[in-house]
Amino acid sequence: MSLLDYFKSSKASSASLAKERLQILVAHERSSRNQPSYLPQLQQELLEVIRKYITVEQDAISVNFEQNDTQETLELNIVLPDHPSKFS
């Protein structure tokens, strides 16, 4: 393989990787566009309440909102530590 061929293939794979990353960002942006504006505040307040009882990281809670023609779903995921550090 010549040096020119190497740079062409490297550029092509770099471009496809950039395209894939952009598609992921666009999909994420589209999904968050339809979410209610109160979700970030709800997530923060839930984290504060949980921290009254156990120590959890900032990213331990995720709140997802999905909507279709007939229903709206609010999904809450909380990752609890293996060994709670408060009230043990």
PDB file with one MODEL, atoms N, CA, C and O in Angstrom:
MODEL        1
ATOM      1  N   MET A   1       0.849  -1.168   0.000  1.00  0.00           N
ATOM      2  CA  MET A   1       0.000   0.000   0.000  1.00  0.00           C
ATOM      3  C   MET A   1       0.895   1.232   0.000  1.00  0.00           C
ATOM      4  O   MET A   1       1.835   1.332   0.788  1.00  0.00           O
ATOM      5  N   SER A   2       0.596   2.149  -0.878  1.00  0.00           N
ATOM      6  CA  SER A   2       1.386   3.371  -0.947  1.00  0.00           C
ATOM      7  C   SER A   2       0.962   4.336   0.164  1.00  0.00           C
ATOM      8  O   SER A   2      -0.090   4.178   0.782  1.00  0.00           O
ATOM      9  N   LEU A   3       1.785   5.307   0.389  1.00  0.00           N
ATOM     10  CA  LEU A   3       1.507   6.307   1.409  1.00  0.00           C
ATOM     11  C   LEU A   3       0.227   7.068   1.075  1.00  0.00           C
ATOM     12  O   LEU A   3      -0.559   7.382   1.970  1.00  0.00           O
ATOM     13  N   LEU A   4       0.014   7.365  -0.196  1.00  0.00           N
ATOM     14  CA  LEU A   4      -1.195   8.064  -0.621  1.00  0.00           C
ATOM     15  C   LEU A   4      -2.433   7.220  -0.339  1.00  0.00           C
ATOM     16  O   LEU A   4      -3.438   7.738   0.147  1.00  0.00           O
ATOM     17  N   ASP A   5      -2.366   5.917  -0.642  1.00  0.00           N
ATOM     18  CA  ASP A   5      -3.486   5.022  -0.367  1.00  0.00           C
ATOM     19  C   ASP A   5      -3.778   4.956   1.137  1.00  0.00           C
ATOM     20  O   ASP A   5      -4.937   4.900   1.548  1.00  0.00           O
ATOM     21  N   TYR A   6      -2.735   4.964   1.939  1.00  0.00           N
ATOM     22  CA  TYR A   6      -2.906   4.920   3.394  1.00  0.00           C
ATOM     23  C   TYR A   6      -3.666   6.145   3.881  1.00  0.00           C
ATOM     24  O   TYR A   6      -4.597   6.026   4.678  1.00  0.00           O
ATOM     25  N   PHE A   7      -3.271   7.332   3.399  1.00  0.00           N
ATOM     26  CA  PHE A   7      -3.944   8.548   3.833  1.00  0.00           C
ATOM     27  C   PHE A   7      -5.386   8.595   3.344  1.00  0.00           C
ATOM     28  O   PHE A   7      -6.258   9.092   4.056  1.00  0.00           O
ATOM     29  N   LYS A   8      -5.653   8.092   2.154  1.00  0.00           N
ATOM     30  CA  LYS A   8      -7.028   8.060   1.649  1.00  0.00           C
ATOM     31  C   LYS A   8      -7.895   7.147   2.503  1.00  0.00           C
ATOM     32  O   LYS A   8      -9.016   7.518   2.852  1.00  0.00           O
ATOM     33  N   SER A   9      -7.405   5.968   2.844  1.00  0.00           N
ATOM     34  CA  SER A   9      -8.191   5.041   3.646  1.00  0.00           C
ATOM     35  C   SER A   9      -8.365   5.574   5.069  1.00  0.00           C
ATOM     36  O   SER A   9      -9.423   5.395   5.674  1.00  0.00           O
ATOM     37  N   SER A  10      -7.334   6.225   5.601  1.00  0.00           N
ATOM     38  CA  SER A  10      -7.414   6.815   6.928  1.00  0.00           C
ATOM     39  C   SER A  10      -8.450   7.929   6.953  1.00  0.00           C
ATOM     40  O   SER A  10      -9.223   8.047   7.903  1.00  0.00           O
ATOM     41  N   LYS A  11      -8.460   8.741   5.907  1.00  0.00           N
ATOM     42  CA  LYS A  11      -9.414   9.841   5.806  1.00  0.00           C
ATOM     43  C   LYS A  11     -10.835   9.294   5.686  1.00  0.00           C
ATOM     44  O   LYS A  11     -11.757   9.839   6.293  1.00  0.00           O
ATOM     45  N   ALA A  12     -11.021   8.230   4.915  1.00  0.00           N
ATOM     46  CA  ALA A  12     -12.346   7.639   4.735  1.00  0.00           C
ATOM     47  C   ALA A  12     -12.865   7.066   6.048  1.00  0.00           C
ATOM     48  O   ALA A  12     -14.033   7.261   6.384  1.00  0.00           O
ATOM     49  N   SER A  13     -12.014   6.361   6.798  1.00  0.00           N
ATOM     50  CA  SER A  13     -12.474   5.786   8.053  1.00  0.00           C
ATOM     51  C   SER A  13     -12.733   6.885   9.080  1.00  0.00           C
ATOM     52  O   SER A  13     -13.646   6.761   9.896  1.00  0.00           O
ATOM     53  N   SER A  14     -11.960   7.937   9.053  1.00  0.00           N
ATOM     54  CA  SER A  14     -12.166   9.068   9.950  1.00  0.00           C
ATOM     55  C   SER A  14     -13.490   9.763   9.622  1.00  0.00           C
ATOM     56  O   SER A  14     -14.223  10.171  10.523  1.00  0.00           O
ATOM     57  N   ALA A  15     -13.785   9.891   8.357  1.00  0.00           N
ATOM     58  CA  ALA A  15     -15.033  10.526   7.935  1.00  0.00           C
ATOM     59  C   ALA A  15     -16.234   9.680   8.344  1.00  0.00           C
ATOM     60  O   ALA A  15     -17.250  10.223   8.777  1.00  0.00           O
ATOM     61  N   SER A  16     -16.135   8.375   8.215  1.00  0.00           N
ATOM     62  CA  SER A  16     -17.269   7.526   8.591  1.00  0.00           C
ATOM     63  C   SER A  16     -17.475   7.541  10.103  1.00  0.00           C
ATOM     64  O   SER A  16     -18.611   7.482  10.576  1.00  0.00           O
ATOM     65  N   LEU A  17     -16.393   7.621  10.857  1.00  0.00           N
ATOM     66  CA  LEU A  17     -16.503   7.718  12.306  1.00  0.00           C
ATOM     67  C   LEU A  17     -17.147   9.043  12.701  1.00  0.00           C
ATOM     68  O   LEU A  17     -17.999   9.079  13.589  1.00  0.00           O
ATOM     69  N   ALA A  18     -16.748  10.117  12.055  1.00  0.00           N
ATOM     70  CA  ALA A  18     -17.347  11.425  12.338  1.00  0.00           C
ATOM     71  C   ALA A  18     -18.829  11.428  11.978  1.00  0.00           C
ATOM     72  O   ALA A  18     -19.640  12.002  12.704  1.00  0.00           O
ATOM     73  N   LYS A  19     -19.186  10.798  10.872  1.00  0.00           N
ATOM     74  CA  LYS A  19     -20.589  10.719  10.463  1.00  0.00           C
ATOM     75  C   LYS A  19     -21.402   9.941  11.492  1.00  0.00           C
ATOM     76  O   LYS A  19     -22.511  10.347  11.838  1.00  0.00           O
ATOM     77  N   GLU A  20     -20.867   8.838  11.979  1.00  0.00           N
ATOM     78  CA  GLU A  20     -21.554   8.028  12.975  1.00  0.00           C
ATOM     79  C   GLU A  20     -21.768   8.820  14.270  1.00  0.00           C
ATOM     80  O   GLU A  20     -22.848   8.776  14.859  1.00  0.00           O
ATOM     81  N   ARG A  21     -20.749   9.531  14.701  1.00  0.00           N
ATOM     82  CA  ARG A  21     -20.868  10.351  15.912  1.00  0.00           C
ATOM     83  C   ARG A  21     -21.912  11.450  15.733  1.00  0.00           C
ATOM     84  O   ARG A  21     -22.688  11.726  16.647  1.00  0.00           O
ATOM     85  N   LEU A  22     -21.933  12.064  14.579  1.00  0.00           N
ATOM     86  CA  LEU A  22     -22.917  13.103  14.306  1.00  0.00           C
ATOM     87  C   LEU A  22     -24.336  12.537  14.324  1.00  0.00           C
ATOM     88  O   LEU A  22     -25.251  13.181  14.837  1.00  0.00           O
ATOM     89  N   GLN A  23     -24.526  11.353  13.775  1.00  0.00           N
ATOM     90  CA  GLN A  23     -25.842  10.722  13.786  1.00  0.00           C
ATOM     91  C   GLN A  23     -26.303  10.459  15.221  1.00  0.00           C
ATOM     92  O   GLN A  23     -27.479  10.635  15.537  1.00  0.00           O
ATOM     93  N   ILE A  24     -25.395  10.046  16.077  1.00  0.00           N
ATOM     94  CA  ILE A  24     -25.737   9.804  17.479  1.00  0.00           C
ATOM     95  C   ILE A  24     -26.147  11.112  18.155  1.00  0.00           C
ATOM     96  O   ILE A  24     -27.134  11.154  18.890  1.00  0.00           O
ATOM     97  N   LEU A  25     -25.385  12.181  17.902  1.00  0.00           N
ATOM     98  CA  LEU A  25     -25.719  13.475  18.491  1.00  0.00           C
ATOM     99  C   LEU A  25     -27.066  13.995  18.006  1.00  0.00           C
ATOM    100  O   LEU A  25     -27.846  14.530  18.793  1.00  0.00           O
ATOM    101  N   VAL A  26     -27.338  13.841  16.733  1.00  0.00           N
ATOM    102  CA  VAL A  26     -28.618  14.300  16.180  1.00  0.00           C
ATOM    103  C   VAL A  26     -29.770  13.496  16.778  1.00  0.00           C
ATOM    104  O   VAL A  26     -30.802  14.074  17.119  1.00  0.00           O
ATOM    105  N   ALA A  27     -29.619  12.187  16.911  1.00  0.00           N
ATOM    106  CA  ALA A  27     -30.662  11.360  17.505  1.00  0.00           C
ATOM    107  C   ALA A  27     -30.911  11.760  18.953  1.00  0.00           C
ATOM    108  O   ALA A  27     -32.059  11.828  19.392  1.00  0.00           O
ATOM    109  N   HIS A  28     -29.838  12.024  19.697  1.00  0.00           N
ATOM    110  CA  HIS A  28     -29.985  12.452  21.091  1.00  0.00           C
ATOM    111  C   HIS A  28     -30.699  13.797  21.170  1.00  0.00           C
ATOM    112  O   HIS A  28     -31.571  13.991  22.017  1.00  0.00           O
ATOM    113  N   GLU A  29     -30.334  14.716  20.299  1.00  0.00           N
ATOM    114  CA  GLU A  29     -30.958  16.041  20.281  1.00  0.00           C
ATOM    115  C   GLU A  29     -32.443  15.943  19.946  1.00  0.00           C
ATOM    116  O   GLU A  29     -33.261  16.632  20.554  1.00  0.00           O
ATOM    117  N   ARG A  30     -32.792  15.106  18.997  1.00  0.00           N
ATOM    118  CA  ARG A  30     -34.205  14.933  18.638  1.00  0.00           C
ATOM    119  C   ARG A  30     -35.005  14.363  19.793  1.00  0.00           C
ATOM    120  O   ARG A  30     -36.133  14.790  20.037  1.00  0.00           O
ATOM    121  N   SER A  31     -34.433  13.399  20.510  1.00  0.00           N
ATOM    122  CA  SER A  31     -35.161  12.790  21.616  1.00  0.00           C
ATOM    123  C   SER A  31     -35.332  13.760  22.777  1.00  0.00           C
ATOM    124  O   SER A  31     -36.357  13.727  23.458  1.00  0.00           O
ATOM    125  N   SER A  32     -34.351  14.620  23.015  1.00  0.00           N
ATOM    126  CA  SER A  32     -34.461  15.560  24.129  1.00  0.00           C
ATOM    127  C   SER A  32     -35.304  16.781  23.771  1.00  0.00           C
ATOM    128  O   SER A  32     -35.744  17.499  24.669  1.00  0.00           O
ATOM    129  N   ARG A  33     -35.533  17.029  22.515  1.00  0.00           N
ATOM    130  CA  ARG A  33     -36.304  18.196  22.079  1.00  0.00           C
ATOM    131  C   ARG A  33     -37.752  18.130  22.572  1.00  0.00           C
ATOM    132  O   ARG A  33     -38.339  19.167  22.882  1.00  0.00           O
ATOM    133  N   ASN A  34     -38.330  16.948  22.648  1.00  0.00           N
ATOM    134  CA  ASN A  34     -39.725  16.786  23.035  1.00  0.00           C
ATOM    135  C   ASN A  34     -39.913  16.594  24.534  1.00  0.00           C
ATOM    136  O   ASN A  34     -41.037  16.374  24.984  1.00  0.00           O
ATOM    137  N   GLN A  35     -38.849  16.673  25.311  1.00  0.00           N
ATOM    138  CA  GLN A  35     -38.958  16.462  26.745  1.00  0.00           C
ATOM    139  C   GLN A  35     -39.447  17.730  27.438  1.00  0.00           C
ATOM    140  O   GLN A  35     -39.145  18.843  27.008  1.00  0.00           O
ATOM    141  N   PRO A  36     -40.206  17.545  28.517  1.00  0.00           N
ATOM    142  CA  PRO A  36     -40.655  18.716  29.275  1.00  0.00           C
ATOM    143  C   PRO A  36     -39.461  19.470  29.874  1.00  0.00           C
ATOM    144  O   PRO A  36     -38.422  18.874  30.159  1.00  0.00           O
ATOM    145  N   SER A  37     -39.618  20.760  30.058  1.00  0.00           N
ATOM    146  CA  SER A  37     -38.516  21.590  30.542  1.00  0.00           C
ATOM    147  C   SER A  37     -38.185  21.330  32.010  1.00  0.00           C
ATOM    148  O   SER A  37     -37.111  21.717  32.471  1.00  0.00           O
ATOM    149  N   TYR A  38     -39.073  20.691  32.745  1.00  0.00           N
ATOM    150  CA  TYR A  38     -38.836  20.466  34.169  1.00  0.00           C
ATOM    151  C   TYR A  38     -37.958  19.251  34.463  1.00  0.00           C
ATOM    152  O   TYR A  38     -37.591  19.047  35.621  1.00  0.00           O
ATOM    153  N   LEU A  39     -37.612  18.452  33.487  1.00  0.00           N
ATOM    154  CA  LEU A  39     -36.852  17.225  33.746  1.00  0.00           C
ATOM    155  C   LEU A  39     -35.498  17.458  34.409  1.00  0.00           C
ATOM    156  O   LEU A  39     -35.188  16.739  35.359  1.00  0.00           O
ATOM    157  N   PRO A  40     -34.674  18.401  33.982  1.00  0.00           N
ATOM    158  CA  PRO A  40     -33.396  18.598  34.675  1.00  0.00           C
ATOM    159  C   PRO A  40     -33.577  18.976  36.150  1.00  0.00           C
ATOM    160  O   PRO A  40     -32.838  18.497  37.010  1.00  0.00           O
ATOM    161  N   GLN A  41     -34.549  19.824  36.434  1.00  0.00           N
ATOM    162  CA  GLN A  41     -34.794  20.210  37.823  1.00  0.00           C
ATOM    163  C   GLN A  41     -35.332  19.027  38.622  1.00  0.00           C
ATOM    164  O   GLN A  41     -34.938  18.828  39.771  1.00  0.00           O
ATOM    165  N   LEU A  42     -36.218  18.248  38.032  1.00  0.00           N
ATOM    166  CA  LEU A  42     -36.734  17.049  38.695  1.00  0.00           C
ATOM    167  C   LEU A  42     -35.603  16.087  39.029  1.00  0.00           C
ATOM    168  O   LEU A  42     -35.561  15.534  40.128  1.00  0.00           O
ATOM    169  N   GLN A  43     -34.706  15.890  38.105  1.00  0.00           N
ATOM    170  CA  GLN A  43     -33.570  14.996  38.317  1.00  0.00           C
ATOM    171  C   GLN A  43     -32.704  15.499  39.473  1.00  0.00           C
ATOM    172  O   GLN A  43     -32.279  14.709  40.316  1.00  0.00           O
ATOM    173  N   GLN A  44     -32.442  16.792  39.518  1.00  0.00           N
ATOM    174  CA  GLN A  44     -31.615  17.355  40.587  1.00  0.00           C
ATOM    175  C   GLN A  44     -32.307  17.235  41.947  1.00  0.00           C
ATOM    176  O   GLN A  44     -31.659  16.893  42.937  1.00  0.00           O
ATOM    177  N   GLU A  45     -33.597  17.507  42.007  1.00  0.00           N
ATOM    178  CA  GLU A  45     -34.324  17.421  43.269  1.00  0.00           C
ATOM    179  C   GLU A  45     -34.409  15.982  43.770  1.00  0.00           C
ATOM    180  O   GLU A  45     -34.301  15.736  44.971  1.00  0.00           O
ATOM    181  N   LEU A  46     -34.600  15.038  42.863  1.00  0.00           N
ATOM    182  CA  LEU A  46     -34.615  13.631  43.270  1.00  0.00           C
ATOM    183  C   LEU A  46     -33.262  13.214  43.832  1.00  0.00           C
ATOM    184  O   LEU A  46     -33.188  12.475  44.813  1.00  0.00           O
ATOM    185  N   LEU A  47     -32.210  13.686  43.211  1.00  0.00           N
ATOM    186  CA  LEU A  47     -30.865  13.387  43.691  1.00  0.00           C
ATOM    187  C   LEU A  47     -30.663  13.937  45.108  1.00  0.00           C
ATOM    188  O   LEU A  47     -30.077  13.266  45.957  1.00  0.00           O
ATOM    189  N   GLU A  48     -31.142  15.142  45.357  1.00  0.00           N
ATOM    190  CA  GLU A  48     -31.014  15.737  46.684  1.00  0.00           C
ATOM    191  C   GLU A  48     -31.774  14.929  47.739  1.00  0.00           C
ATOM    192  O   GLU A  48     -31.275  14.738  48.848  1.00  0.00           O
ATOM    193  N   VAL A  49     -32.956  14.464  47.406  1.00  0.00           N
ATOM    194  CA  VAL A  49     -33.740  13.653  48.352  1.00  0.00           C
ATOM    195  C   VAL A  49     -33.039  12.332  48.625  1.00  0.00           C
ATOM    196  O   VAL A  49     -32.946  11.914  49.779  1.00  0.00           O
ATOM    197  N   ILE A  50     -32.556  11.683  47.609  1.00  0.00           N
ATOM    198  CA  ILE A  50     -31.873  10.397  47.783  1.00  0.00           C
ATOM    199  C   ILE A  50     -30.611  10.572  48.614  1.00  0.00           C
ATOM    200  O   ILE A  50     -30.273   9.706  49.422  1.00  0.00           O
ATOM    201  N   ARG A  51     -29.914  11.683  48.422  1.00  0.00           N
ATOM    202  CA  ARG A  51     -28.683  11.943  49.172  1.00  0.00           C
ATOM    203  C   ARG A  51     -28.937  12.181  50.664  1.00  0.00           C
ATOM    204  O   ARG A  51     -27.995  12.159  51.456  1.00  0.00           O
ATOM    205  N   LYS A  52     -30.176  12.404  51.054  1.00  0.00           N
ATOM    206  CA  LYS A  52     -30.493  12.503  52.481  1.00  0.00           C
ATOM    207  C   LYS A  52     -30.332  11.145  53.161  1.00  0.00           C
ATOM    208  O   LYS A  52     -30.122  11.075  54.372  1.00  0.00           O
ATOM    209  N   TYR A  53     -30.429  10.078  52.387  1.00  0.00           N
ATOM    210  CA  TYR A  53     -30.412   8.727  52.946  1.00  0.00           C
ATOM    211  C   TYR A  53     -29.162   7.922  52.597  1.00  0.00           C
ATOM    212  O   TYR A  53     -28.678   7.131  53.407  1.00  0.00           O
ATOM    213  N   ILE A  54     -28.653   8.124  51.405  1.00  0.00           N
ATOM    214  CA  ILE A  54     -27.442   7.408  50.972  1.00  0.00           C
ATOM    215  C   ILE A  54     -26.590   8.332  50.118  1.00  0.00           C
ATOM    216  O   ILE A  54     -27.081   9.322  49.576  1.00  0.00           O
ATOM    217  N   THR A  55     -25.328   8.005  50.006  1.00  0.00           N
ATOM    218  CA  THR A  55     -24.414   8.782  49.171  1.00  0.00           C
ATOM    219  C   THR A  55     -24.417   8.179  47.768  1.00  0.00           C
ATOM    220  O   THR A  55     -24.082   7.010  47.574  1.00  0.00           O
ATOM    221  N   VAL A  56     -24.798   8.995  46.808  1.00  0.00           N
ATOM    222  CA  VAL A  56     -24.795   8.568  45.405  1.00  0.00           C
ATOM    223  C   VAL A  56     -24.094   9.638  44.575  1.00  0.00           C
ATOM    224  O   VAL A  56     -24.018  10.803  44.965  1.00  0.00           O
ATOM    225  N   GLU A  57     -23.592   9.222  43.442  1.00  0.00           N
ATOM    226  CA  GLU A  57     -22.902  10.129  42.524  1.00  0.00           C
ATOM    227  C   GLU A  57     -23.918  10.987  41.771  1.00  0.00           C
ATOM    228  O   GLU A  57     -25.105  10.665  41.717  1.00  0.00           O
ATOM    229  N   GLN A  58     -23.432  12.075  41.197  1.00  0.00           N
ATOM    230  CA  GLN A  58     -24.283  12.994  40.432  1.00  0.00           C
ATOM    231  C   GLN A  58     -24.974  12.285  39.265  1.00  0.00           C
ATOM    232  O   GLN A  58     -26.135  12.562  38.963  1.00  0.00           O
ATOM    233  N   ASP A  59     -24.260  11.377  38.616  1.00  0.00           N
ATOM    234  CA  ASP A  59     -24.827  10.691  37.447  1.00  0.00           C
ATOM    235  C   ASP A  59     -25.554   9.395  37.819  1.00  0.00           C
ATOM    236  O   ASP A  59     -25.805   8.560  36.950  1.00  0.00           O
ATOM    237  N   ALA A  60     -25.894   9.222  39.094  1.00  0.00           N
ATOM    238  CA  ALA A  60     -26.569   7.998  39.532  1.00  0.00           C
ATOM    239  C   ALA A  60     -28.043   7.971  39.147  1.00  0.00           C
ATOM    240  O   ALA A  60     -28.679   6.919  39.200  1.00  0.00           O
ATOM    241  N   ILE A  61     -28.582   9.110  38.765  1.00  0.00           N
ATOM    242  CA  ILE A  61     -30.002   9.195  38.423  1.00  0.00           C
ATOM    243  C   ILE A  61     -30.139   9.625  36.970  1.00  0.00           C
ATOM    244  O   ILE A  61     -29.492  10.570  36.520  1.00  0.00           O
ATOM    245  N   SER A  62     -30.984   8.920  36.258  1.00  0.00           N
ATOM    246  CA  SER A  62     -31.334   9.368  34.912  1.00  0.00           C
ATOM    247  C   SER A  62     -32.852   9.379  34.793  1.00  0.00           C
ATOM    248  O   SER A  62     -33.535   8.457  35.239  1.00  0.00           O
ATOM    249  N   VAL A  63     -33.356  10.428  34.190  1.00  0.00           N
ATOM    250  CA  VAL A  63     -34.784  10.597  33.982  1.00  0.00           C
ATOM    251  C   VAL A  63     -35.011  10.655  32.485  1.00  0.00           C
ATOM    252  O   VAL A  63     -34.424  11.484  31.789  1.00  0.00           O
ATOM    253  N   ASN A  64     -35.864   9.773  31.997  1.00  0.00           N
ATOM    254  CA  ASN A  64     -36.152   9.731  30.559  1.00  0.00           C
ATOM    255  C   ASN A  64     -37.642   9.939  30.337  1.00  0.00           C
ATOM    256  O   ASN A  64     -38.471   9.446  31.101  1.00  0.00           O
ATOM    257  N   PHE A  65     -37.959  10.654  29.315  1.00  0.00           N
ATOM    258  CA  PHE A  65     -39.339  10.949  28.958  1.00  0.00           C
ATOM    259  C   PHE A  65     -39.583  10.447  27.541  1.00  0.00           C
ATOM    260  O   PHE A  65     -38.828  10.765  26.622  1.00  0.00           O
ATOM    261  N   GLU A  66     -40.632   9.669  27.373  1.00  0.00           N
ATOM    262  CA  GLU A  66     -41.015   9.193  26.046  1.00  0.00           C
ATOM    263  C   GLU A  66     -42.475   9.523  25.807  1.00  0.00           C
ATOM    264  O   GLU A  66     -43.301   9.469  26.719  1.00  0.00           O
ATOM    265  N   GLN A  67     -42.772   9.859  24.585  1.00  0.00           N
ATOM    266  CA  GLN A  67     -44.127  10.245  24.241  1.00  0.00           C
ATOM    267  C   GLN A  67     -44.496   9.647  22.893  1.00  0.00           C
ATOM    268  O   GLN A  67     -43.709   9.686  21.948  1.00  0.00           O
ATOM    269  N   ASN A  68     -45.700   9.094  22.814  1.00  0.00           N
ATOM    270  CA  ASN A  68     -46.224   8.669  21.523  1.00  0.00           C
ATOM    271  C   ASN A  68     -47.647   9.202  21.399  1.00  0.00           C
ATOM    272  O   ASN A  68     -48.049  10.068  22.177  1.00  0.00           O
ATOM    273  N   ASP A  69     -48.398   8.710  20.456  1.00  0.00           N
ATOM    274  CA  ASP A  69     -49.740   9.248  20.206  1.00  0.00           C
ATOM    275  C   ASP A  69     -50.700   9.053  21.370  1.00  0.00           C
ATOM    276  O   ASP A  69     -51.591   9.876  21.580  1.00  0.00           O
ATOM    277  N   THR A  70     -50.530   7.974  22.131  1.00  0.00           N
ATOM    278  CA  THR A  70     -51.518   7.640  23.158  1.00  0.00           C
ATOM    279  C   THR A  70     -51.050   7.799  24.598  1.00  0.00           C
ATOM    280  O   THR A  70     -51.876   7.831  25.509  1.00  0.00           O
ATOM    281  N   GLN A  71     -49.748   7.900  24.822  1.00  0.00           N
ATOM    282  CA  GLN A  71     -49.291   7.967  26.207  1.00  0.00           C
ATOM    283  C   GLN A  71     -47.951   8.678  26.350  1.00  0.00           C
ATOM    284  O   GLN A  71     -47.186   8.820  25.397  1.00  0.00           O
ATOM    285  N   GLU A  72     -47.702   9.117  27.574  1.00  0.00           N
ATOM    286  CA  GLU A  72     -46.420   9.686  27.948  1.00  0.00           C
ATOM    287  C   GLU A  72     -45.847   8.834  29.069  1.00  0.00           C
ATOM    288  O   GLU A  72     -46.568   8.437  29.984  1.00  0.00           O
ATOM    289  N   THR A  73     -44.547   8.553  28.997  1.00  0.00           N
ATOM    290  CA  THR A  73     -43.895   7.708  29.993  1.00  0.00           C
ATOM    291  C   THR A  73     -42.705   8.450  30.577  1.00  0.00           C
ATOM    292  O   THR A  73     -41.852   8.968  29.855  1.00  0.00           O
ATOM    293  N   LEU A  74     -42.672   8.488  31.901  1.00  0.00           N
ATOM    294  CA  LEU A  74     -41.534   9.058  32.605  1.00  0.00           C
ATOM    295  C   LEU A  74     -40.819   7.908  33.283  1.00  0.00           C
ATOM    296  O   LEU A  74     -41.383   7.240  34.150  1.00  0.00           O
ATOM    297  N   GLU A  75     -39.570   7.677  32.884  1.00  0.00           N
ATOM    298  CA  GLU A  75     -38.783   6.562  33.407  1.00  0.00           C
ATOM    299  C   GLU A  75     -37.679   7.123  34.287  1.00  0.00           C
ATOM    300  O   GLU A  75     -36.947   8.030  33.892  1.00  0.00           O
ATOM    301  N   LEU A  76     -37.574   6.569  35.481  1.00  0.00           N
ATOM    302  CA  LEU A  76     -36.568   7.004  36.439  1.00  0.00           C
ATOM    303  C   LEU A  76     -35.664   5.830  36.757  1.00  0.00           C
ATOM    304  O   LEU A  76     -36.137   4.768  37.161  1.00  0.00           O
ATOM    305  N   ASN A  77     -34.354   6.019  36.575  1.00  0.00           N
ATOM    306  CA  ASN A  77     -33.368   4.992  36.899  1.00  0.00           C
ATOM    307  C   ASN A  77     -32.419   5.542  37.943  1.00  0.00           C
ATOM    308  O   ASN A  77     -31.861   6.628  37.784  1.00  0.00           O
ATOM    309  N   ILE A  78     -32.240   4.777  39.020  1.00  0.00           N
ATOM    310  CA  ILE A  78     -31.340   5.176  40.095  1.00  0.00           C
ATOM    311  C   ILE A  78     -30.349   4.045  40.323  1.00  0.00           C
ATOM    312  O   ILE A  78     -30.742   2.911  40.598  1.00  0.00           O
ATOM    313  N   VAL A  79     -29.084   4.352  40.211  1.00  0.00           N
ATOM    314  CA  VAL A  79     -28.040   3.367  40.472  1.00  0.00           C
ATOM    315  C   VAL A  79     -27.607   3.542  41.921  1.00  0.00           C
ATOM    316  O   VAL A  79     -26.993   4.547  42.280  1.00  0.00           O
ATOM    317  N   LEU A  80     -27.936   2.554  42.750  1.00  0.00           N
ATOM    318  CA  LEU A  80     -27.588   2.609  44.162  1.00  0.00           C
ATOM    319  C   LEU A  80     -26.235   1.961  44.384  1.00  0.00           C
ATOM    320  O   LEU A  80     -25.889   0.993  43.707  1.00  0.00           O
ATOM    321  N   PRO A  81     -25.475   2.484  45.319  1.00  0.00           N
ATOM    322  CA  PRO A  81     -24.159   1.891  45.596  1.00  0.00           C
ATOM    323  C   PRO A  81     -24.316   0.526  46.263  1.00  0.00           C
ATOM    324  O   PRO A  81     -25.339   0.239  46.885  1.00  0.00           O
ATOM    325  N   ASP A  82     -23.288  -0.308  46.125  1.00  0.00           N
ATOM    326  CA  ASP A  82     -23.309  -1.627  46.752  1.00  0.00           C
ATOM    327  C   ASP A  82     -23.325  -1.537  48.264  1.00  0.00           C
ATOM    328  O   ASP A  82     -23.958  -2.348  48.940  1.00  0.00           O
ATOM    329  N   HIS A  83     -22.620  -0.538  48.794  1.00  0.00           N
ATOM    330  CA  HIS A  83     -22.519  -0.350  50.237  1.00  0.00           C
ATOM    331  C   HIS A  83     -22.894   1.083  50.575  1.00  0.00           C
ATOM    332  O   HIS A  83     -22.050   1.975  50.491  1.00  0.00           O
ATOM    333  N   PRO A  84     -24.155   1.322  50.959  1.00  0.00           N
ATOM    334  CA  PRO A  84     -24.561   2.691  51.295  1.00  0.00           C
ATOM    335  C   PRO A  84     -23.692   3.250  52.421  1.00  0.00           C
ATOM    336  O   PRO A  84     -23.362   2.537  53.368  1.00  0.00           O
ATOM    337  N   SER A  85     -23.327   4.518  52.316  1.00  0.00           N
ATOM    338  CA  SER A  85     -22.414   5.099  53.287  1.00  0.00           C
ATOM    339  C   SER A  85     -23.113   5.892  54.384  1.00  0.00           C
ATOM    340  O   SER A  85     -22.465   6.290  55.352  1.00  0.00           O
ATOM    341  N   LYS A  86     -24.397   6.129  54.261  1.00  0.00           N
ATOM    342  CA  LYS A  86     -25.135   6.846  55.305  1.00  0.00           C
ATOM    343  C   LYS A  86     -26.097   5.885  55.994  1.00  0.00           C
ATOM    344  O   LYS A  86     -26.613   4.958  55.369  1.00  0.00           O
ATOM    345  N   PHE A  87     -26.327   6.104  57.245  1.00  0.00           N
ATOM    346  CA  PHE A  87     -27.309   5.355  58.028  1.00  0.00           C
ATOM    347  C   PHE A  87     -27.028   3.869  58.046  1.00  0.00           C
ATOM    348  O   PHE A  87     -27.964   3.075  58.143  1.00  0.00           O
ATOM    349  N   SER A  88     -25.783   3.469  57.957  1.00  0.00           N
ATOM    350  CA  SER A  88     -25.422   2.042  57.961  1.00  0.00           C
ATOM    351  C   SER A  88     -25.158   1.556  59.357  1.00  0.00           C
ATOM    352  O   SER A  88     -24.841   0.382  59.552  1.00  0.00           O
TER     353      SER A  88
ENDMDL
END
